[in-house]
Amino acid sequence: MPRKRKSKIERVRTYLLSGKKLTPKSALTRFGTMRLAAIIHVLRTSFNMNIETDTSKKYATYSLVS
């Protein structure tokens, strides 16, 4: 029986819970998603995760607030 793959939301959630930061470019290469902001929105609303957005550069960097 084949194993079920994790969804992109679950994979991004696991990645952030490990304490790492995530940018749209790294999300594209790691998870194959171009909709990182939408995934972050779902994590904030459905999972009540406290995710910080750093927009000091030309792109957003997301990290979990500890």
Backbone as JSON Lines, residues from 0, in Angstrom:
{"i":0,"aa":"M","n":[0.84,-1.18,0.0],"ca":[0.0,0.0,0.0],"c":[0.89,1.25,0.0]}
{"i":1,"aa":"P","n":[0.67,2.19,-0.93],"ca":[1.51,3.39,-0.97],"c":[1.23,4.31,0.22]}
{"i":2,"aa":"R","n":[2.28,4.99,0.64],"ca":[2.14,5.94,1.74],"c":[1.52,7.23,1.25]}
{"i":3,"aa":"K","n":[0.7,7.83,2.07],"ca":[0.09,9.1,1.71],"c":[1.09,10.22,1.94]}
{"i":4,"aa":"R","n":[1.24,11.08,0.93],"ca":[2.15,12.21,1.06],"c":[1.51,13.32,1.89]}
{"i":5,"aa":"K","n":[2.33,14.04,2.61],"ca":[1.83,15.17,3.38],"c":[1.44,16.29,2.43]}
{"i":6,"aa":"S","n":[0.43,17.06,2.82],"ca":[0.03,18.21,2.01],"c":[1.08,19.31,2.16]}
{"i":7,"aa":"K","n":[1.02,20.27,1.28],"ca":[1.97,21.38,1.34],"c":[1.8,22.16,2.64]}
{"i":8,"aa":"I","n":[0.56,22.29,3.09],"ca":[0.31,23.0,4.35],"c":[0.99,22.26,5.51]}
{"i":9,"aa":"E","n":[0.84,20.95,5.55],"ca":[1.47,20.17,6.62],"c":[2.99,20.24,6.55]}
{"i":10,"aa":"R","n":[3.53,20.22,5.34],"ca":[4.99,20.28,5.19],"c":[5.54,21.64,5.61]}
{"i":11,"aa":"V","n":[4.85,22.73,5.25],"ca":[5.28,24.07,5.66],"c":[5.14,24.21,7.17]}
{"i":12,"aa":"R","n":[4.08,23.68,7.74],"ca":[3.86,23.75,9.19],"c":[4.98,23.04,9.94]}
{"i":13,"aa":"T","n":[5.33,21.85,9.48],"ca":[6.43,21.09,10.11],"c":[7.74,21.84,10.0]}
{"i":14,"aa":"Y","n":[7.98,22.45,8.84],"ca":[9.22,23.19,8.62],"c":[9.31,24.38,9.57]}
{"i":15,"aa":"L","n":[8.22,25.14,9.72],"ca":[8.23,26.29,10.63],"c":[8.34,25.85,12.08]}
{"i":16,"aa":"L","n":[7.7,24.75,12.44],"ca":[7.79,24.27,13.82],"c":[9.19,23.81,14.19]}
{"i":17,"aa":"S","n":[10.01,23.5,13.19],"ca":[11.39,23.11,13.48],"c":[12.27,24.32,13.77]}
{"i":18,"aa":"G","n":[11.7,25.54,13.67],"ca":[12.44,26.75,14.04],"c":[13.13,27.44,12.89]}
{"i":19,"aa":"K","n":[12.87,27.02,11.67],"ca":[13.53,27.61,10.5],"c":[12.68,28.72,9.91]}
{"i":20,"aa":"K","n":[13.34,29.59,9.13],"ca":[12.66,30.68,8.44],"c":[12.36,30.25,7.01]}
{"i":21,"aa":"L","n":[11.34,30.87,6.42],"ca":[10.91,30.48,5.1],"c":[10.62,31.71,4.25]}
{"i":22,"aa":"T","n":[11.13,31.71,3.02],"ca":[10.86,32.77,2.06],"c":[10.08,32.16,0.89]}
{"i":23,"aa":"P","n":[9.44,32.98,0.07],"ca":[8.73,32.44,-1.09],"c":[9.63,31.63,-2.02]}
{"i":24,"aa":"K","n":[10.86,32.06,-2.21],"ca":[11.78,31.34,-3.09],"c":[12.16,29.99,-2.49]}
{"i":25,"aa":"S","n":[12.44,29.95,-1.2],"ca":[12.79,28.68,-0.58],"c":[11.59,27.74,-0.52]}
{"i":26,"aa":"A","n":[10.38,28.29,-0.39],"ca":[9.17,27.46,-0.41],"c":[8.96,26.85,-1.79]}
{"i":27,"aa":"L","n":[9.29,27.61,-2.82],"ca":[9.16,27.08,-4.18],"c":[10.12,25.92,-4.42]}
{"i":28,"aa":"T","n":[11.36,26.07,-3.98],"ca":[12.33,25.01,-4.21],"c":[12.11,23.81,-3.29]}
{"i":29,"aa":"R","n":[11.72,24.04,-2.03],"ca":[11.56,22.94,-1.08],"c":[10.23,22.2,-1.23]}
{"i":30,"aa":"F","n":[9.15,22.97,-1.45],"ca":[7.81,22.38,-1.41],"c":[7.06,22.48,-2.73]}
{"i":31,"aa":"G","n":[7.59,23.22,-3.69],"ca":[6.93,23.36,-4.98],"c":[5.68,24.21,-4.94]}
{"i":32,"aa":"T","n":[5.61,25.15,-4.02],"ca":[4.44,26.0,-3.92],"c":[4.78,27.45,-4.26]}
{"i":33,"aa":"M","n":[3.91,28.07,-5.02],"ca":[4.06,29.49,-5.33],"c":[3.08,30.33,-4.52]}
{"i":34,"aa":"R","n":[2.32,29.7,-3.64],"ca":[1.31,30.39,-2.86],"c":[1.61,30.31,-1.36]}
{"i":35,"aa":"L","n":[2.81,30.72,-1.01],"ca":[3.23,30.65,0.39],"c":[2.37,31.55,1.27]}
{"i":36,"aa":"A","n":[2.03,32.74,0.8],"ca":[1.22,33.66,1.61],"c":[-0.14,33.04,1.93]}
{"i":37,"aa":"A","n":[-0.72,32.31,1.0],"ca":[-2.0,31.65,1.25],"c":[-1.85,30.55,2.28]}
{"i":38,"aa":"I","n":[-0.75,29.81,2.21],"ca":[-0.51,28.75,3.2],"c":[-0.29,29.35,4.59]}
{"i":39,"aa":"I","n":[0.45,30.46,4.65],"ca":[0.67,31.14,5.93],"c":[-0.66,31.62,6.51]}
{"i":40,"aa":"H","n":[-1.54,32.13,5.65],"ca":[-2.87,32.57,6.11],"c":[-3.65,31.4,6.7]}
{"i":41,"aa":"V","n":[-3.63,30.26,6.05],"ca":[-4.33,29.08,6.57],"c":[-3.73,28.65,7.91]}
{"i":42,"aa":"L","n":[-2.42,28.67,8.02],"ca":[-1.77,28.28,9.28],"c":[-2.13,29.25,10.4]}
{"i":43,"aa":"R","n":[-2.24,30.52,10.08],"ca":[-2.59,31.51,11.12],"c":[-4.05,31.36,11.55]}
{"i":44,"aa":"T","n":[-4.95,31.12,10.62],"ca":[-6.37,31.09,10.95],"c":[-6.83,29.72,11.43]}
{"i":45,"aa":"S","n":[-6.49,28.67,10.74],"ca":[-6.98,27.33,11.09],"c":[-6.19,26.67,12.21]}
{"i":46,"aa":"F","n":[-4.88,26.9,12.23],"ca":[-4.03,26.25,13.23],"c":[-3.63,27.18,14.37]}
{"i":47,"aa":"N","n":[-4.07,28.44,14.31],"ca":[-3.76,29.44,15.35],"c":[-2.27,29.55,15.62]}
{"i":48,"aa":"M","n":[-1.47,29.52,14.57],"ca":[-0.03,29.64,14.71],"c":[0.36,31.11,14.72]}
{"i":49,"aa":"N","n":[1.28,31.48,15.58],"ca":[1.76,32.85,15.68],"c":[3.0,32.98,14.78]}
{"i":50,"aa":"I","n":[2.77,33.39,13.54],"ca":[3.82,33.47,12.54],"c":[4.18,34.93,12.31]}
{"i":51,"aa":"E","n":[5.46,35.23,12.4],"ca":[5.96,36.59,12.2],"c":[6.34,36.79,10.74]}
{"i":52,"aa":"T","n":[6.0,37.97,10.2],"ca":[6.36,38.3,8.83],"c":[7.35,39.45,8.85]}
{"i":53,"aa":"D","n":[8.53,39.24,8.29],"ca":[9.54,40.27,8.18],"c":[9.55,40.77,6.73]}
{"i":54,"aa":"T","n":[9.17,42.03,6.54],"ca":[9.11,42.6,5.19],"c":[10.14,43.71,5.01]}
{"i":55,"aa":"S","n":[11.23,43.63,5.74],"ca":[12.24,44.68,5.64],"c":[13.01,44.6,4.32]}
{"i":56,"aa":"K","n":[12.95,43.45,3.66],"ca":[13.6,43.29,2.36],"c":[12.53,43.39,1.28]}
{"i":57,"aa":"K","n":[12.88,43.09,0.05],"ca":[11.91,43.16,-1.04],"c":[10.98,41.96,-1.06]}
{"i":58,"aa":"Y","n":[11.21,41.0,-0.18],"ca":[10.38,39.81,-0.1],"c":[10.1,39.51,1.36]}
{"i":59,"aa":"A","n":[9.07,38.74,1.61],"ca":[8.68,38.41,2.98],"c":[9.47,37.21,3.49]}
{"i":60,"aa":"T","n":[9.78,37.23,4.77],"ca":[10.4,36.1,5.43],"c":[9.49,35.72,6.59]}
{"i":61,"aa":"Y","n":[9.08,34.47,6.63],"ca":[8.15,33.99,7.66],"c":[8.89,33.13,8.65]}
{"i":62,"aa":"S","n":[8.56,33.32,9.94],"ca":[9.12,32.5,11.0],"c":[8.12,32.39,12.13]}
{"i":63,"aa":"L","n":[8.25,31.34,12.9],"ca":[7.36,31.1,14.01],"c":[7.85,31.88,15.22]}
{"i":64,"aa":"V","n":[6.94,32.61,15.86],"ca":[7.3,33.37,17.06],"c":[7.3,32.41,18.23]}
{"i":65,"aa":"S","n":[8.41,32.39,18.95],"ca":[8.51,31.46,20.09],"c":[8.28,32.16,21.41]}
